[in-house]
Amino acid sequence: MKLKLHSFELRLRHVFTISRESVEIQPTLIVELEEEGLRGYGEATSDDYYGATIAEMSAALEAVRADLEHWTLDDPAKLWEKLSPRLGNNPFAQCALDEAAYDLWGKKQGKPTWKAWGLSAEKLPLTNYTIGIDTVETMVAHMQEFPNWPIYKIKLGTKDDLAIIRELRRHTNAVFRVDANCAWTADETIQNSRVLAELGVEFIEQPLPPDQWDEMRRVYQQSVLPVIADESCQRESDVERCAGHFHGINIKLVKCGGFTPARRMIGLARELGLKVMVGCMTESTVGISSIAQLLPLLDYVDMDGALLLAEDVATGVTIEQGVCHFSMENGCGVRLNQDGAKPTRQN
Ligand code: MG
């Protein structure tokens, strides 16, 4: 296989704010694997919270370039295992490579990746559209830019969280999900859950900082709403501990290192009776098309990242009012736009 790295700066439609940060330009790394004229793509964005930079991801992938060039793709999971000792401490790079391998693998078989896994696309969960933190008037306006969605995910972690949800509720009957990104206390979460349940909220994502397991157990027992782990569930080894502390987990491909561990995490979560969600970063249609392959396995999905962008760098799946439409292409369905957003560098 040949390896190519493309990095882009993705400009967002609006500044996107969560409890700990604001983003206007999102750097991202797209990995391309080519074999016999077929190309597979995967993505990982930079991320301050998880300490992922484009430079470190690129360096990690450059270090395995020679191995990739001697490898003929047969089973992407075998490639993941082989490179795991060298990429394991850089799950973002590992993810982008694994997504590219599974896109190429499906293309080599002439099938969408989900179909090559033997999944059925009869019943798929709807995705939410995410509203970042802003003044409540602006949050209402951002929701109304994407009207009639069945589900909105609202970022919280302000002094006025309940007032925000009350005001948004005046403008829609859609289901709400809330994500506090670690900004609440246990007591606040338990109290908020009662009010939010009355306001049509489906679940609360990551209310507490990830190290507060004892407090989280109390929330798990007393919250009226289900609580879903995001920052508390990063790697495969975190899933087991989430049982008894959360009702479900939000898997992100970049956090865990790609499809290979994510599919095992889904299996383990099911055995433990946990609900399964997959979430996205603010990323392009490359990463979003990867997430779509897992849809048949999920209870919930948050895959609106590319809709938050002012310009995309690829074609693949499309999303209309929460419904994901698969691409006509095989694999994960990705095709990189050669004349899309301006690349910052190409190797
Ligand atoms: Mg989250």
Residues whose N, C-alpha, C, O or C-beta is under 5 A from the ligand:
A	BS01	MG	D179 E205 D230
